[in-house]
Amino acid sequence: MEPIQVLIVEDDRRVSEIQRLFTEKVSGFSVIGIALSIAEAEEMLAILKPDLVLLDIYFPEGNGIDLLWKIRSHYRSVDVILITAAKEVNILQEAIRGGVFDYILKPIVFDRFRNTLNKFFDYRSKITEMKTVDQLDVDGLLHPVKPATSNEDLMPKGIDAITLEKIITVIDTMAEVGITADKVGKLIGVSRTTARRYLEYLVSSGTVGADLSYGTVGRPERIYLRLGGRSSTGT
């Protein structure tokens, strides 16, 4: 089977680049374009005709759910995976009604992302070879049997989901000014080293940015702050 052609639609350049790197680590996929706005996405959909769109929801000029419905209306052979910070149930319901293949919450965990792409590759491979289906075929496509996993299973080694959520909550409260690893550690009751490990993980996932603050004395401090200043997880 030819590589699955992927279009990334994400307004944050750092996050879109992470998605590109993650996608190209998975065998059978090729990124053919990155759209930083809904308007760019509409142009690229018409020109590139991708197989799969990785779509964010929050854009300065509009909503990714509206683009999802346009894709459903005009590009019915294109599949969509939402990668978003949106935790609202009504948005998830709308995404399901729009026929998304999966719904991944930020910050992106590579193992979770890879599992989804592998599942999509298996689905695409099977359905392109089928001429007719029976109930077992349908059940295998729509309800594949998979081993039970938990959020802990999907976290990288050394990263605990509960601690990560606490750190994200702290950063959200300091979205405008940023915060040091030392202060994060004191607020949630962990060491500075532990806090920094989690913060650097969030930087690598594109959820948090880092900068240097130069005080009047001493060495500069590394300051962590929300990318885009949004209050929900991710961008």
N, C-alpha and C positions, 0 to 999 in steps of 0.2 A: 504494500500500500504506500502511496505517496505520502510525504510528511504532511501533517495537518497544519494548514496555514492559519496563523493566529494574528489577530489585530488587538492591540492593547489600547484601551480607552481610559485614560487616567490623567487628571490635570496636574498632578504633582510629579515633576520630572524625576526626582529621586526615587519615588515609589514605582514609577513606570519602568525605570531602569532596573530596579530590583526584580520586578515581574518579568522583564525580558531575560535577565540572567537566570532566574528560576526556571522559566519556560525552556530555555535552551539547554538546561541541564537534563531535561527529560527527553528520552529517545522518542523520535517519531513526531516532533513538533518543530515548527519554524516560525519565528516572528517576522511578519512581512510589513508591519507598520506600527507606529505609536502615535495615537491622536491625543493631543493635550486639551482638546475642547470638543464639545458636542458637534460644532460645525465642522471641524476637521474630521471627526469620526464619520459624519454623513458623507463627506467627500471621499474618504478612503474606502468606505463600504461600497460605493458605486464603482470606484476604480479598481480596487484590489480584490474584491469579492472573496473575503476570507471564509474559512470553514468554521472558525470559532472566534468569538469576541470575549475578551476579558474586560468586564465593564464595571466602572465605579458608579456610584449614585450621586454623590455630591459634586456639583460643578457650579462655578460662580454664575454662569449664564442659564442654568437649567437643571433638569433632573434626569438621571440616567434611566429611570423607569420609563419616561416618555420616549427615550431613544429605544429602549427595549421593545416597546409596542410598535415603533416605526420599523424596526428590524422584522418583527413578526408580520407586519403588513406587506413589506416590500422585499424582504430577503428571507423567505421562509426556509431555505436550506441552510441558513446560518444558525449555529448554536451559540448560546450565551452562558457564560459563567459570571455571576456577580461577585466582585471582590470589593467589600465595602465596610465602613464603620457603622452602618445603619443597623441598630438593634431593635427598632420598632417592629412590633408584630405585624402591623398593617402593611408595612413595606415588604416584609417577608411574604405575606399572603399575596400581595400584588405581583411579586416576582414569581411565585409559584404559578399564579394564574397566567403569567406571561411565558411560562414554559422554560424557565431557566434550567440548565442542567445541574447546577449546584450554586450554593450561596456560601461564600467564604468570608468570615469576619476578620478584619484587621486587628492587630498586626498579623501578617501572614506568617504561618509556620511552614517551612519548606516541606516537611514530611506530609502535612495535610494537603498542601498544594499539589505535590507530586502524586499522591494517592488519587486525587480528583482527575488529574490529567491522564493517569494510567487507566482509570475507570472509563474516562471518555474515549480514549484510544481503543479500548476493548469493545465498547459499545459501537463505535464507528466501524471498526473492523468487521464485527459480526453482522451489523445491519446492512452493510453494503454487499455482503455475500448472499443475503437471503432473498429468495424469490417469493415464498409464502411462509407463513408462520403458524405454529400451533400454540396451544396455551402454555406449554413448557417454554417455548421460545420467548413468548411475551413476558412470562414471569422472570425468565433469566435476564431479559433486558431491563425491565422496570424494577425488579426486586431482587437484584443479585445478592447472593448469600455472602456475607463478609464477617470476619471475626469482630467481636465486640472491642471497641476502643474507648478510651476516656480522654479527657483533656490532658491528663498527666502523660498518657502514652504519646500524645502529639507534641509535647514540649521537648525542646532540645535538652540534652543532658546538662544538669546543673541549674535548670530553670523550672521553678515551681509555679504552676498556674495561679495559685492563690496569692503568692507573694508578688507575682507580676501584675496582677490586677490592682493590688494595693499601691504599687509604685505608679501605675498609670493614673490612678485616682489622685495621688499626691501631685503629679505633674500637671494634671488638668486644673488643679486649684492655683497653680503658679504659671499658667499659660502665657501671661504677658511678660513676666520678668525672668522666668527660668529659675533653676534650682541646682544646687551642687549635690554630688553624690553623698557628701558628708551629712548634709541637711536631710536628704531623703532617708538615709540610714537611721538618723535620730528620730525622725517622725514615725517610721514604721517598726523601729526596734530591731534593726539588723546592722551589721558592721558596714563601714564605708566601702570596704572591698566587695562585699556582697551586693550592696546597692549599685556600685559602679558596674559590676558584671551584668546585672539586669538592665541598667541604663544603656550600656553599650550594645546589648542584644536589641533593645528597642531602636537604637540608632541604625543598626544593621538591617532591621526590618522596615525602615523608612517611616516609623511612627513618630520618632523623636529626633530633633536636631541637636547638635552640640556646637558650642562656641567657647571662646576664651574671654574671661573677664579680667582686665588688668587693674588691680587695685593700686593704692598708693604705696604699699609696702609688700614685700614677699613675692612669691612666684604667682603667675596668673592661675586662676582657677577655671576648671572646665565646667561650663554651665549647660544644663540640659533644658530644652523647652519643646513644647508641642510644635510640630510642623504645621503651618497654616493657622495655628491658634484655635483649632476646633476643640470642642469640649467632649466629643465622643471619641472612641478608640479608633485611631487611624485617621485617614483623610478621606 
